[in-house]
Amino acid sequence: MLVKMLKSKLHGATVTDVKVDCSGSIAIDSVLMEAADIAPYESVLIADINNGNRLETYAVPAEAGSGQVSILGAAG
């Protein structure tokens, strides 16, 4: 049996940019990814605390130290 578990959490992160013309992922400062033990291209669950919406995508590293958390593509 395969059980899906979430192993890492970035709580209270703020999206700093949105690029709807991309294919769909989330770019996260590579320093934050390392601190949260999120591997490049790992599946991530994103929860919007304002409305309760959730989406699943994959994480790609952004420039180290940039503080960037950027949605890359539309969520539907």
PQR file of N, CA, C, O and H, with PARSE charges and radii, in Angstrom:
ATOM      1  N   MET A   1       0.839  -1.173   0.000 -0.4000 1.5000
ATOM      2  CA  MET A   1       0.000   0.000   0.000 -0.0000 2.0000
ATOM      3  C   MET A   1       0.888   1.242   0.000  0.5500 1.7000
ATOM      4  O   MET A   1       1.898   1.297   0.702 -0.5500 1.4000
ATOM      5  N   LEU A   2       0.506   2.214  -0.780 -0.4000 1.5000
ATOM      6  CA  LEU A   2       1.240   3.474  -0.873 -0.0000 2.0000
ATOM      7  C   LEU A   2       0.494   4.540  -0.074  0.5500 1.7000
ATOM      8  O   LEU A   2      -0.688   4.786  -0.312 -0.5500 1.4000
ATOM      9  H   LEU A   2      -0.315   2.170  -1.350  0.4000 1.0000
ATOM     10  N   VAL A   3       1.183   5.164   0.864 -0.4000 1.5000
ATOM     11  CA  VAL A   3       0.590   6.214   1.686 -0.0000 2.0000
ATOM     12  C   VAL A   3       1.321   7.514   1.389  0.5500 1.7000
ATOM     13  O   VAL A   3       2.547   7.585   1.472 -0.5500 1.4000
ATOM     14  H   VAL A   3       2.143   4.964   1.057  0.4000 1.0000
ATOM     15  N   LYS A   4       0.555   8.535   1.044 -0.4000 1.5000
ATOM     16  CA  LYS A   4       1.151   9.838   0.745 -0.0000 2.0000
ATOM     17  C   LYS A   4       1.233  10.651   2.025  0.5500 1.7000
ATOM     18  O   LYS A   4       0.234  10.843   2.718 -0.5500 1.4000
ATOM     19  H   LYS A   4      -0.441   8.477   0.977  0.4000 1.0000
ATOM     20  N   MET A   5       2.445  11.132   2.332 -0.4000 1.5000
ATOM     21  CA  MET A   5       2.660  11.946   3.531 -0.0000 2.0000
ATOM     22  C   MET A   5       3.413  13.211   3.143  0.5500 1.7000
ATOM     23  O   MET A   5       4.237  13.195   2.229 -0.5500 1.4000
ATOM     24  H   MET A   5       3.257  10.976   1.768  0.4000 1.0000
ATOM     25  N   LEU A   6       3.132  14.291   3.830 -0.4000 1.5000
ATOM     26  CA  LEU A   6       3.882  15.518   3.626 -0.0000 2.0000
ATOM     27  C   LEU A   6       5.000  15.546   4.660  0.5500 1.7000
ATOM     28  O   LEU A   6       4.753  15.346   5.849 -0.5500 1.4000
ATOM     29  H   LEU A   6       2.462  14.304   4.572  0.4000 1.0000
ATOM     30  N   LYS A   7       6.226  15.793   4.212 -0.4000 1.5000
ATOM     31  CA  LYS A   7       7.380  15.711   5.111 -0.0000 2.0000
ATOM     32  C   LYS A   7       7.951  17.068   5.488  0.5500 1.7000
ATOM     33  O   LYS A   7       8.769  17.161   6.404 -0.5500 1.4000
ATOM     34  H   LYS A   7       6.427  15.956   3.246  0.4000 1.0000
ATOM     35  N   SER A   8       7.532  18.120   4.795 -0.4000 1.5000
ATOM     36  CA  SER A   8       8.109  19.448   5.005 -0.0000 2.0000
ATOM     37  C   SER A   8       6.991  20.483   5.022  0.5500 1.7000
ATOM     38  O   SER A   8       5.882  20.235   4.550 -0.5500 1.4000
ATOM     39  H   SER A   8       6.867  18.044   4.052  0.4000 1.0000
ATOM     40  N   LYS A   9       7.313  21.651   5.579 -0.4000 1.5000
ATOM     41  CA  LYS A   9       6.309  22.709   5.614 -0.0000 2.0000
ATOM     42  C   LYS A   9       6.988  24.072   5.623  0.5500 1.7000
ATOM     43  O   LYS A   9       7.923  24.313   6.387 -0.5500 1.4000
ATOM     44  H   LYS A   9       8.214  21.852   5.962  0.4000 1.0000
ATOM     45  N   LEU A  10       6.506  24.948   4.767 -0.4000 1.5000
ATOM     46  CA  LEU A  10       6.858  26.368   4.810 -0.0000 2.0000
ATOM     47  C   LEU A  10       5.572  27.079   5.228  0.5500 1.7000
ATOM     48  O   LEU A  10       4.698  27.316   4.394 -0.5500 1.4000
ATOM     49  H   LEU A  10       5.747  24.752   4.146  0.4000 1.0000
ATOM     50  N   HIS A  11       5.453  27.415   6.484 -0.4000 1.5000
ATOM     51  CA  HIS A  11       4.229  28.015   7.009 -0.0000 2.0000
ATOM     52  C   HIS A  11       4.320  29.536   6.939  0.5500 1.7000
ATOM     53  O   HIS A  11       5.311  30.131   7.363 -0.5500 1.4000
ATOM     54  H   HIS A  11       6.163  27.222   7.162  0.4000 1.0000
ATOM     55  N   GLY A  12       3.283  30.150   6.404 -0.4000 1.5000
ATOM     56  CA  GLY A  12       3.214  31.604   6.375 -0.0000 2.0000
ATOM     57  C   GLY A  12       4.034  32.255   5.276  0.5500 1.7000
ATOM     58  O   GLY A  12       4.260  33.464   5.309 -0.5500 1.4000
ATOM     59  H   GLY A  12       2.478  29.667   6.060  0.4000 1.0000
ATOM     60  N   ALA A  13       4.487  31.467   4.295 -0.4000 1.5000
ATOM     61  CA  ALA A  13       5.236  32.059   3.178 -0.0000 2.0000
ATOM     62  C   ALA A  13       4.303  32.941   2.358  0.5500 1.7000
ATOM     63  O   ALA A  13       3.123  32.628   2.204 -0.5500 1.4000
ATOM     64  H   ALA A  13       4.304  30.484   4.268  0.4000 1.0000
ATOM     65  N   THR A  14       4.820  34.021   1.843 -0.4000 1.5000
ATOM     66  CA  THR A  14       4.048  34.948   1.023 -0.0000 2.0000
ATOM     67  C   THR A  14       4.492  34.837  -0.426  0.5500 1.7000
ATOM     68  O   THR A  14       5.684  34.878  -0.728 -0.5500 1.4000
ATOM     69  H   THR A  14       5.779  34.276   1.968  0.4000 1.0000
ATOM     70  N   VAL A  15       3.519  34.697  -1.319 -0.4000 1.5000
ATOM     71  CA  VAL A  15       3.827  34.663  -2.748 -0.0000 2.0000
ATOM     72  C   VAL A  15       4.318  36.045  -3.155  0.5500 1.7000
ATOM     73  O   VAL A  15       3.646  37.049  -2.918 -0.5500 1.4000
ATOM     74  H   VAL A  15       2.551  34.665  -1.074  0.4000 1.0000
ATOM     75  N   THR A  16       5.504  36.087  -3.775 -0.4000 1.5000
ATOM     76  CA  THR A  16       6.111  37.362  -4.149 -0.0000 2.0000
ATOM     77  C   THR A  16       5.895  37.725  -5.614  0.5500 1.7000
ATOM     78  O   THR A  16       6.091  38.875  -6.008 -0.5500 1.4000
ATOM     79  H   THR A  16       6.050  35.272  -3.967  0.4000 1.0000
ATOM     80  N   ASP A  17       5.486  36.734  -6.429 -0.4000 1.5000
ATOM     81  CA  ASP A  17       5.325  36.975  -7.863 -0.0000 2.0000
ATOM     82  C   ASP A  17       4.445  35.884  -8.459  0.5500 1.7000
ATOM     83  O   ASP A  17       4.393  34.768  -7.944 -0.5500 1.4000
ATOM     84  H   ASP A  17       5.327  35.800  -6.109  0.4000 1.0000
ATOM     85  N   VAL A  18       3.761  36.208  -9.535 -0.4000 1.5000
ATOM     86  CA  VAL A  18       2.961  35.242 -10.284 -0.0000 2.0000
ATOM     87  C   VAL A  18       3.263  35.442 -11.761  0.5500 1.7000
ATOM     88  O   VAL A  18       3.228  36.564 -12.266 -0.5500 1.4000
ATOM     89  H   VAL A  18       3.803  37.115  -9.954  0.4000 1.0000
ATOM     90  N   LYS A  19       3.559  34.352 -12.443 -0.4000 1.5000
ATOM     91  CA  LYS A  19       3.817  34.389 -13.888 -0.0000 2.0000
ATOM     92  C   LYS A  19       2.895  33.377 -14.545  0.5500 1.7000
ATOM     93  O   LYS A  19       3.230  32.196 -14.640 -0.5500 1.4000
ATOM     94  H   LYS A  19       3.587  33.440 -12.033  0.4000 1.0000
ATOM     95  N   VAL A  20       1.718  33.842 -15.004 -0.4000 1.5000
ATOM     96  CA  VAL A  20       0.687  32.936 -15.514 -0.0000 2.0000
ATOM     97  C   VAL A  20       1.043  32.316 -16.863  0.5500 1.7000
ATOM     98  O   VAL A  20       0.415  31.335 -17.260 -0.5500 1.4000
ATOM     99  H   VAL A  20       1.446  34.801 -14.926  0.4000 1.0000
ATOM    100  N   ASP A  21       2.021  32.850 -17.572 -0.4000 1.5000
ATOM    101  CA  ASP A  21       2.387  32.321 -18.884 -0.0000 2.0000
ATOM    102  C   ASP A  21       3.319  31.118 -18.806  0.5500 1.7000
ATOM    103  O   ASP A  21       3.691  30.564 -19.840 -0.5500 1.4000
ATOM    104  H   ASP A  21       2.532  33.647 -17.250  0.4000 1.0000
ATOM    105  N   CYS A  22       3.701  30.707 -17.609 -0.4000 1.5000
ATOM    106  CA  CYS A  22       4.580  29.540 -17.447 -0.0000 2.0000
ATOM    107  C   CYS A  22       3.743  28.266 -17.435  0.5500 1.7000
ATOM    108  O   CYS A  22       2.513  28.319 -17.421 -0.5500 1.4000
ATOM    109  H   CYS A  22       3.399  31.157 -16.769  0.4000 1.0000
ATOM    110  N   SER A  23       4.417  27.130 -17.441 -0.4000 1.5000
ATOM    111  CA  SER A  23       3.729  25.842 -17.585 -0.0000 2.0000
ATOM    112  C   SER A  23       3.148  25.287 -16.293  0.5500 1.7000
ATOM    113  O   SER A  23       2.382  24.325 -16.348 -0.5500 1.4000
ATOM    114  H   SER A  23       5.416  27.087 -17.452  0.4000 1.0000
ATOM    115  N   GLY A  24       3.469  25.835 -15.162 -0.4000 1.5000
ATOM    116  CA  GLY A  24       2.863  25.378 -13.919 -0.0000 2.0000
ATOM    117  C   GLY A  24       3.853  24.771 -12.953  0.5500 1.7000
ATOM    118  O   GLY A  24       4.265  23.625 -13.130 -0.5500 1.4000
ATOM    119  H   GLY A  24       4.091  26.616 -15.118  0.4000 1.0000
ATOM    120  N   SER A  25       4.237  25.509 -11.948 -0.4000 1.5000
ATOM    121  CA  SER A  25       5.104  25.049 -10.861 -0.0000 2.0000
ATOM    122  C   SER A  25       5.182  26.196  -9.859  0.5500 1.7000
ATOM    123  O   SER A  25       4.469  27.191  -9.989 -0.5500 1.4000
ATOM    124  H   SER A  25       3.902  26.440 -11.805  0.4000 1.0000
ATOM    125  N   ILE A  26       6.042  26.053  -8.869 -0.4000 1.5000
ATOM    126  CA  ILE A  26       6.284  27.136  -7.929 -0.0000 2.0000
ATOM    127  C   ILE A  26       7.789  27.258  -7.739  0.5500 1.7000
ATOM    128  O   ILE A  26       8.462  26.273  -7.434 -0.5500 1.4000
ATOM    129  H   ILE A  26       6.621  25.245  -8.763  0.4000 1.0000
ATOM    130  N   ALA A  27       8.315  28.459  -7.917 -0.4000 1.5000
ATOM    131  CA  ALA A  27       9.738  28.722  -7.695 -0.0000 2.0000
ATOM    132  C   ALA A  27       9.898  29.200  -6.260  0.5500 1.7000
ATOM    133  O   ALA A  27       9.229  30.138  -5.826 -0.5500 1.4000
ATOM    134  H   ALA A  27       7.769  29.259  -8.164  0.4000 1.0000
ATOM    135  N   ILE A  28      10.790  28.545  -5.532 -0.4000 1.5000
ATOM    136  CA  ILE A  28      11.028  28.880  -4.123 -0.0000 2.0000
ATOM    137  C   ILE A  28      12.524  29.121  -3.952  0.5500 1.7000
ATOM    138  O   ILE A  28      13.348  28.358  -4.457 -0.5500 1.4000
ATOM    139  H   ILE A  28      11.334  27.783  -5.884  0.4000 1.0000
ATOM    140  N   ASP A  29      12.867  30.190  -3.234 -0.4000 1.5000
ATOM    141  CA  ASP A  29      14.266  30.484  -2.901 -0.0000 2.0000
ATOM    142  C   ASP A  29      14.951  29.178  -2.501  0.5500 1.7000
ATOM    143  O   ASP A  29      14.472  28.474  -1.612 -0.5500 1.4000
ATOM    144  H   ASP A  29      12.198  30.809  -2.824  0.4000 1.0000
ATOM    145  N   SER A  30      16.060  28.853  -3.149 -0.4000 1.5000
ATOM    146  CA  SER A  30      16.733  27.575  -2.895 -0.0000 2.0000
ATOM    147  C   SER A  30      17.207  27.428  -1.454  0.5500 1.7000
ATOM    148  O   SER A  30      17.341  26.310  -0.958 -0.5500 1.4000
ATOM    149  H   SER A  30      16.449  29.425  -3.872  0.4000 1.0000
ATOM    150  N   VAL A  31      17.462  28.550  -0.777 -0.4000 1.5000
ATOM    151  CA  VAL A  31      17.834  28.488   0.642 -0.0000 2.0000
ATOM    152  C   VAL A  31      16.633  28.002   1.466  0.5500 1.7000
ATOM    153  O   VAL A  31      16.789  27.180   2.370 -0.5500 1.4000
ATOM    154  H   VAL A  31      17.353  29.459  -1.180  0.4000 1.0000
ATOM    155  N   LEU A  32      15.443  28.512   1.152 -0.4000 1.5000
ATOM    156  CA  LEU A  32      14.231  28.063   1.834 -0.0000 2.0000
ATOM    157  C   LEU A  32      13.944  26.596   1.533  0.5500 1.7000
ATOM    158  O   LEU A  32      13.548  25.835   2.416 -0.5500 1.4000
ATOM    159  H   LEU A  32      15.316  29.180   0.418  0.4000 1.0000
ATOM    160  N   MET A  33      14.149  26.210   0.279 -0.4000 1.5000
ATOM    161  CA  MET A  33      13.917  24.808  -0.092 -0.0000 2.0000
ATOM    162  C   MET A  33      14.835  23.885   0.704  0.5500 1.7000
ATOM    163  O   MET A  33      14.400  22.851   1.211 -0.5500 1.4000
ATOM    164  H   MET A  33      14.471  26.828  -0.439  0.4000 1.0000
ATOM    165  N   GLU A  34      16.089  24.261   0.807 -0.4000 1.5000
ATOM    166  CA  GLU A  34      17.039  23.436   1.557 -0.0000 2.0000
ATOM    167  C   GLU A  34      16.670  23.381   3.038  0.5500 1.7000
ATOM    168  O   GLU A  34      16.726  22.316   3.653 -0.5500 1.4000
ATOM    169  H   GLU A  34      16.442  25.101   0.396  0.4000 1.0000
ATOM    170  N   ALA A  35      16.295  24.514   3.608 -0.4000 1.5000
ATOM    171  CA  ALA A  35      15.931  24.559   5.028 -0.0000 2.0000
ATOM    172  C   ALA A  35      14.697  23.706   5.318  0.5500 1.7000
ATOM    173  O   ALA A  35      14.586  23.105   6.387 -0.5500 1.4000
ATOM    174  H   ALA A  35      16.249  25.379   3.109  0.4000 1.0000
ATOM    175  N   ALA A  36      13.778  23.657   4.365 -0.4000 1.5000
ATOM    176  CA  ALA A  36      12.551  22.881   4.546 -0.0000 2.0000
ATOM    177  C   ALA A  36      12.685  21.460   4.017  0.5500 1.7000
ATOM    178  O   ALA A  36      11.727  20.688   4.066 -0.5500 1.4000
ATOM    179  H   ALA A  36      13.867  24.144   3.497  0.4000 1.0000
ATOM    180  N   ASP A  37      13.860  21.107   3.513 -0.4000 1.5000
ATOM    181  CA  ASP A  37      14.113  19.774   2.965 -0.0000 2.0000
ATOM    182  C   ASP A  37      13.182  19.448   1.800  0.5500 1.7000
ATOM    183  O   ASP A  37      12.631  18.351   1.719 -0.5500 1.4000
ATOM    184  H   ASP A  37      14.638  21.733   3.472  0.4000 1.0000
ATOM    185  N   ILE A  38      13.016  20.420   0.899 -0.4000 1.5000
ATOM    186  CA  ILE A  38      12.231  20.225  -0.315 -0.0000 2.0000
ATOM    187  C   ILE A  38      13.214  20.077  -1.470  0.5500 1.7000
ATOM    188  O   ILE A  38      14.019  20.973  -1.723 -0.5500 1.4000
ATOM    189  H   ILE A  38      13.465  21.311   0.965  0.4000 1.0000
ATOM    190  N   ALA A  39      13.148  18.952  -2.167 -0.4000 1.5000
ATOM    191  CA  ALA A  39      14.052  18.678  -3.278 -0.0000 2.0000
ATOM    192  C   ALA A  39      13.543  19.362  -4.549  0.5500 1.7000
ATOM    193  O   ALA A  39      12.336  19.534  -4.713 -0.5500 1.4000
ATOM    194  H   ALA A  39      12.494  18.224  -1.962  0.4000 1.0000
ATOM    195  N   PRO A  40      14.454  19.755  -5.452 -0.5600 1.5000
ATOM    196  CA  PRO A  40      14.010  20.297  -6.729  0.2800 2.0000
ATOM    197  C   PRO A  40      13.075  19.314  -7.441  0.5500 1.7000
ATOM    198  O   PRO A  40      13.358  18.118  -7.509 -0.5500 1.4000
ATOM    199  N   TYR A  41      11.980  19.819  -7.960 -0.4000 1.5000
ATOM    200  CA  TYR A  41      10.964  19.067  -8.704 -0.0000 2.0000
ATOM    201  C   TYR A  41      10.143  18.132  -7.811  0.5500 1.7000
ATOM    202  O   TYR A  41       9.439  17.256  -8.313 -0.5500 1.4000
ATOM    203  H   TYR A  41      11.750  20.791  -7.905  0.4000 1.0000
ATOM    204  N   GLU A  42      10.231  18.316  -6.495 -0.4000 1.5000
ATOM    205  CA  GLU A  42       9.397  17.544  -5.573 -0.0000 2.0000
ATOM    206  C   GLU A  42       7.966  18.064  -5.624  0.5500 1.7000
ATOM    207  O   GLU A  42       7.741  19.267  -5.758 -0.5500 1.4000
ATOM    208  H   GLU A  42      10.803  19.027  -6.087  0.4000 1.0000
ATOM    209  N   SER A  43       7.017  17.173  -5.520 -0.4000 1.5000
ATOM    210  CA  SER A  43       5.610  17.539  -5.467 -0.0000 2.0000
ATOM    211  C   SER A  43       5.337  18.305  -4.173  0.5500 1.7000
ATOM    212  O   SER A  43       5.799  17.912  -3.102 -0.5500 1.4000
ATOM    213  H   SER A  43       7.199  16.195  -5.412  0.4000 1.0000
ATOM    214  N   VAL A  44       4.584  19.401  -4.280 -0.4000 1.5000
ATOM    215  CA  VAL A  44       4.240  20.208  -3.112 -0.0000 2.0000
ATOM    216  C   VAL A  44       2.749  20.538  -3.134  0.5500 1.7000
ATOM    217  O   VAL A  44       2.139  20.646  -4.197 -0.5500 1.4000
ATOM    218  H   VAL A  44       4.208  19.720  -5.150  0.4000 1.0000
ATOM    219  N   LEU A  45       2.185  20.693  -1.961 -0.4000 1.5000
ATOM    220  CA  LEU A  45       0.803  21.096  -1.797 -0.0000 2.0000
ATOM    221  C   LEU A  45       0.809  22.545  -1.330  0.5500 1.7000
ATOM    222  O   LEU A  45       1.505  22.894  -0.376 -0.5500 1.4000
ATOM    223  H   LEU A  45       2.681  20.605  -1.097  0.4000 1.0000
ATOM    224  N   ILE A  46       0.032  23.385  -2.005 -0.4000 1.5000
ATOM    225  CA  ILE A  46      -0.029  24.802  -1.659 -0.0000 2.0000
ATOM    226  C   ILE A  46      -1.434  25.095  -1.141  0.5500 1.7000
ATOM    227  O   ILE A  46      -2.422  24.793  -1.810 -0.5500 1.4000
ATOM    228  H   ILE A  46      -0.533  23.102  -2.780  0.4000 1.0000
ATOM    229  N   ALA A  47      -1.519  25.681   0.047 -0.4000 1.5000
ATOM    230  CA  ALA A  47      -2.801  26.027   0.653 -0.0000 2.0000
ATOM    231  C   ALA A  47      -2.909  27.543   0.764  0.5500 1.7000
ATOM    232  O   ALA A  47      -2.007  28.199   1.286 -0.5500 1.4000
ATOM    233  H   ALA A  47      -0.716  25.927   0.591  0.4000 1.0000
ATOM    234  N   ASP A  48      -4.008  28.094   0.275 -0.4000 1.5000
ATOM    235  CA  ASP A  48      -4.272  29.527   0.361 -0.0000 2.0000
ATOM    236  C   ASP A  48      -5.044  29.787   1.653  0.5500 1.7000
ATOM    237  O   ASP A  48      -6.207  29.399   1.764 -0.5500 1.4000
ATOM    238  H   ASP A  48      -4.741  27.562  -0.149  0.4000 1.0000
ATOM    239  N   ILE A  49      -4.410  30.438   2.628 -0.4000 1.5000
ATOM    240  CA  ILE A  49      -5.066  30.641   3.922 -0.0000 2.0000
ATOM    241  C   ILE A  49      -6.190  31.673   3.853  0.5500 1.7000
ATOM    242  O   ILE A  49      -6.978  31.789   4.791 -0.5500 1.4000
ATOM    243  H   ILE A  49      -3.465  30.752   2.537  0.4000 1.0000
ATOM    244  N   ASN A  50      -6.274  32.425   2.749 -0.4000 1.5000
ATOM    245  CA  ASN A  50      -7.330  33.426   2.615 -0.0000 2.0000
ATOM    246  C   ASN A  50      -8.674  32.817   2.234  0.5500 1.7000
ATOM    247  O   ASN A  50      -9.722  33.326   2.630 -0.5500 1.4000
ATOM    248  H   ASN A  50      -5.634  32.331   1.987  0.4000 1.0000
ATOM    249  N   ASN A  51      -8.646  31.720   1.459 -0.4000 1.5000
ATOM    250  CA  ASN A  51      -9.910  31.152   0.995 -0.0000 2.0000
ATOM    251  C   ASN A  51      -9.996  29.628   1.129  0.5500 1.7000
ATOM    252  O   ASN A  51     -11.028  29.044   0.797 -0.5500 1.4000
ATOM    253  H   ASN A  51      -7.794  31.307   1.137  0.4000 1.0000
ATOM    254  N   GLY A  52      -8.942  28.981   1.603 -0.4000 1.5000
ATOM    255  CA  GLY A  52      -8.968  27.538   1.807 -0.0000 2.0000
ATOM    256  C   GLY A  52      -8.672  26.714   0.568  0.5500 1.7000
ATOM    257  O   GLY A  52      -8.648  25.485   0.643 -0.5500 1.4000
ATOM    258  H   GLY A  52      -8.104  29.455   1.873  0.4000 1.0000
ATOM    259  N   ASN A  53      -8.447  27.354  -0.568 -0.4000 1.5000
ATOM    260  CA  ASN A  53      -8.128  26.609  -1.789 -0.0000 2.0000
ATOM    261  C   ASN A  53      -6.779  25.931  -1.671  0.5500 1.7000
ATOM    262  O   ASN A  53      -5.870  26.440  -1.015 -0.5500 1.4000
ATOM    263  H   ASN A  53      -8.466  28.352  -0.629  0.4000 1.0000
ATOM    264  N   ARG A  54      -6.655  24.778  -2.311 -0.4000 1.5000
ATOM    265  CA  ARG A  54      -5.392  24.031  -2.326 -0.0000 2.0000
ATOM    266  C   ARG A  54      -5.076  23.638  -3.751  0.5500 1.7000
ATOM    267  O   ARG A  54      -5.974  23.414  -4.562 -0.5500 1.4000
ATOM    268  H   ARG A  54      -7.393  24.364  -2.844  0.4000 1.0000
ATOM    269  N   LEU A  55      -3.783  23.557  -4.052 -0.4000 1.5000
ATOM    270  CA  LEU A  55      -3.348  23.058  -5.340 -0.0000 2.0000
ATOM    271  C   LEU A  55      -2.062  22.273  -5.150  0.5500 1.7000
ATOM    272  O   LEU A  55      -1.300  22.502  -4.211 -0.5500 1.4000
ATOM    273  H   LEU A  55      -3.053  23.739  -3.393  0.4000 1.0000
ATOM    274  N   GLU A  56      -1.845  21.351  -6.058 -0.4000 1.5000
ATOM    275  CA  GLU A  56      -0.634  20.544  -6.010 -0.0000 2.0000
ATOM    276  C   GLU A  56       0.173  20.829  -7.270  0.5500 1.7000
ATOM    277  O   GLU A  56      -0.374  20.865  -8.372 -0.5500 1.4000
ATOM    278  H   GLU A  56      -2.464  21.165  -6.821  0.4000 1.0000
ATOM    279  N   THR A  57       1.457  21.028  -7.105 -0.4000 1.5000
ATOM    280  CA  THR A  57       2.360  21.302  -8.211 -0.0000 2.0000
ATOM    281  C   THR A  57       3.737  20.781  -7.820  0.5500 1.7000
ATOM    282  O   THR A  57       3.847  19.929  -6.938 -0.5500 1.4000
ATOM    283  H   THR A  57       1.902  20.999  -6.210  0.4000 1.0000
ATOM    284  N   TYR A  58       4.779  21.280  -8.459 -0.4000 1.5000
ATOM    285  CA  TYR A  58       6.132  20.877  -8.090 -0.0000 2.0000
ATOM    286  C   TYR A  58       6.988  22.113  -7.869  0.5500 1.7000
ATOM    287  O   TYR A  58       6.744  23.173  -8.445 -0.5500 1.4000
ATOM    288  H   TYR A  58       4.690  21.972  -9.175  0.4000 1.0000
ATOM    289  N   ALA A  59       8.001  21.951  -7.018 -0.4000 1.5000
ATOM    290  CA  ALA A  59       8.868  23.073  -6.646 -0.0000 2.0000
ATOM    291  C   ALA A  59      10.120  23.104  -7.516  0.5500 1.7000
ATOM    292  O   ALA A  59      10.738  22.073  -7.781 -0.5500 1.4000
ATOM    293  H   ALA A  59       8.199  21.090  -6.550  0.4000 1.0000
ATOM    294  N   VAL A  60      10.478  24.303  -7.954 -0.4000 1.5000
ATOM    295  CA  VAL A  60      11.744  24.511  -8.662 -0.0000 2.0000
ATOM    296  C   VAL A  60      12.538  25.552  -7.883  0.5500 1.7000
ATOM    297  O   VAL A  60      11.956  26.489  -7.336 -0.5500 1.4000
ATOM    298  H   VAL A  60       9.976  25.141  -7.739  0.4000 1.0000
ATOM    299  N   PRO A  61      13.855  25.400  -7.826 -0.5600 1.5000
ATOM    300  CA  PRO A  61      14.653  26.354  -7.046  0.2800 2.0000
ATOM    301  C   PRO A  61      14.750  27.722  -7.719  0.5500 1.7000
ATOM    302  O   PRO A  61      14.998  27.825  -8.920 -0.5500 1.4000
ATOM    303  N   ALA A  62      14.552  28.762  -6.920 -0.4000 1.5000
ATOM    304  CA  ALA A  62      14.785  30.144  -7.359 -0.0000 2.0000
ATOM    305  C   ALA A  62      16.153  30.564  -6.819  0.5500 1.7000
ATOM    306  O   ALA A  62      16.782  29.820  -6.066 -0.5500 1.4000
ATOM    307  H   ALA A  62      14.351  28.678  -5.944  0.4000 1.0000
ATOM    308  N   GLU A  63      16.601  31.731  -7.197 -0.4000 1.5000
ATOM    309  CA  GLU A  63      17.920  32.238  -6.796 -0.0000 2.0000
ATOM    310  C   GLU A  63      18.079  32.229  -5.277  0.5500 1.7000
ATOM    311  O   GLU A  63      17.202  32.681  -4.541 -0.5500 1.4000
ATOM    312  H   GLU A  63      16.090  32.335  -7.809  0.4000 1.0000
ATOM    313  N   ALA A  64      19.211  31.708  -4.828 -0.4000 1.5000
ATOM    314  CA  ALA A  64      19.506  31.616  -3.391 -0.0000 2.0000
ATOM    315  C   ALA A  64      19.525  33.000  -2.756  0.5500 1.7000
ATOM    316  O   ALA A  64      20.156  33.921  -3.275 -0.5500 1.4000
ATOM    317  H   ALA A  64      19.924  31.341  -5.425  0.4000 1.0000
ATOM    318  N   GLY A  65      18.833  33.143  -1.637 -0.4000 1.5000
ATOM    319  CA  GLY A  65      18.822  34.399  -0.902 -0.0000 2.0000
ATOM    320  C   GLY A  65      17.859  35.438  -1.442  0.5500 1.7000
ATOM    321  O   GLY A  65      17.786  36.544  -0.907 -0.5500 1.4000
ATOM    322  H   GLY A  65      18.320  32.396  -1.215  0.4000 1.0000
ATOM    323  N   SER A  66      17.113  35.107  -2.495 -0.4000 1.5000
ATOM    324  CA  SER A  66      16.210  36.080  -3.114 -0.0000 2.0000
ATOM    325  C   SER A  66      14.914  36.260  -2.331  0.5500 1.7000
ATOM    326  O   SER A  66      14.245  37.283  -2.480 -0.5500 1.4000
ATOM    327  H   SER A  66      17.172  34.209  -2.930  0.4000 1.0000
ATOM    328  N   GLY A  67      14.551  35.285  -1.502 -0.4000 1.5000
ATOM    329  CA  GLY A  67      13.287  35.330  -0.780 -0.0000 2.0000
ATOM    330  C   GLY A  67      12.097  35.071  -1.667  0.5500 1.7000
ATOM    331  O   GLY A  67      10.954  35.243  -1.243 -0.5500 1.4000
ATOM    332  H   GLY A  67      15.095  34.455  -1.381  0.4000 1.0000
ATOM    333  N   GLN A  68      12.347  34.663  -2.884 -0.4000 1.5000
ATOM    334  CA  GLN A  68      11.289  34.501  -3.886 -0.0000 2.0000
ATOM    335  C   GLN A  68      10.426  33.263  -3.620  0.5500 1.7000
ATOM    336  O   GLN A  68      10.932  32.180  -3.328 -0.5500 1.4000
ATOM    337  H   GLN A  68      13.275  34.523  -3.229  0.4000 1.0000
ATOM    338  N   VAL A  69       9.114  33.459  -3.730 -0.4000 1.5000
ATOM    339  CA  VAL A  69       8.127  32.374  -3.760 -0.0000 2.0000
ATOM    340  C   VAL A  69       7.180  32.774  -4.891  0.5500 1.7000
ATOM    341  O   VAL A  69       6.291  33.603  -4.697 -0.5500 1.4000
ATOM    342  H   VAL A  69       8.703  34.339  -3.968  0.4000 1.0000
ATOM    343  N   SER A  70       7.371  32.190  -6.056 -0.4000 1.5000
ATOM    344  CA  SER A  70       6.689  32.639  -7.252 -0.0000 2.0000
ATOM    345  C   SER A  70       5.856  31.523  -7.877  0.5500 1.7000
ATOM    346  O   SER A  70       6.374  30.451  -8.191 -0.5500 1.4000
ATOM    347  H   SER A  70       8.093  31.516  -6.213  0.4000 1.0000
ATOM    348  N   ILE A  71       4.565  31.783  -8.054 -0.4000 1.5000
ATOM    349  CA  ILE A  71       3.695  30.834  -8.738 -0.0000 2.0000
ATOM    350  C   ILE A  71       3.988  30.950 -10.233  0.5500 1.7000
ATOM    351  O   ILE A  71       3.900  32.035 -10.808 -0.5500 1.4000
ATOM    352  H   ILE A  71       4.144  32.654  -7.800  0.4000 1.0000
ATOM    353  N   LEU A  72       4.332  29.842 -10.845 -0.4000 1.5000
ATOM    354  CA  LEU A  72       4.685  29.830 -12.265 -0.0000 2.0000
ATOM    355  C   LEU A  72       3.622  29.052 -13.036  0.5500 1.7000
ATOM    356  O   LEU A  72       3.732  27.838 -13.212 -0.5500 1.4000
ATOM    357  H   LEU A  72       4.404  28.961 -10.377  0.4000 1.0000
ATOM    358  N   GLY A  73       2.622  29.744 -13.480 -0.4000 1.5000
ATOM    359  CA  GLY A  73       1.535  29.138 -14.240 -0.0000 2.0000
ATOM    360  C   GLY A  73       0.221  29.288 -13.504  0.5500 1.7000
ATOM    361  O   GLY A  73       0.183  29.522 -12.296 -0.5500 1.4000
ATOM    362  H   GLY A  73       2.533  30.729 -13.338  0.4000 1.0000
ATOM    363  N   ALA A  74      -0.841  29.150 -14.249 -0.4000 1.5000
ATOM    364  CA  ALA A  74      -2.173  29.301 -13.674 -0.0000 2.0000
ATOM    365  C   ALA A  74      -2.560  28.047 -12.898  0.5500 1.7000
ATOM    366  O   ALA A  74      -2.200  26.932 -13.276 -0.5500 1.4000
ATOM    367  H   ALA A  74      -0.811  28.960 -15.231  0.4000 1.0000
ATOM    368  N   ALA A  75      -3.283  28.242 -11.828 -0.4000 1.5000
ATOM    369  CA  ALA A  75      -3.844  27.118 -11.065 -0.0000 2.0000
ATOM    370  C   ALA A  75      -5.303  26.983 -11.466  0.5500 1.7000
ATOM    371  O   ALA A  75      -6.051  27.961 -11.478 -0.5500 1.4000
ATOM    372  H   ALA A  75      -3.575  29.148 -11.521  0.4000 1.0000
ATOM    373  N   GLY A  76      -5.687  25.789 -11.786 -0.4000 1.5000
ATOM    374  CA  GLY A  76      -7.077  25.634 -12.216 -0.0000 2.0000
ATOM    375  C   GLY A  76      -7.763  24.476 -11.589  0.5500 1.7000
ATOM    376  O   GLY A  76      -8.938  24.232 -11.864 -0.5500 1.4000
ATOM    377  H   GLY A  76      -5.080  24.995 -11.777  0.4000 1.0000
TER
END
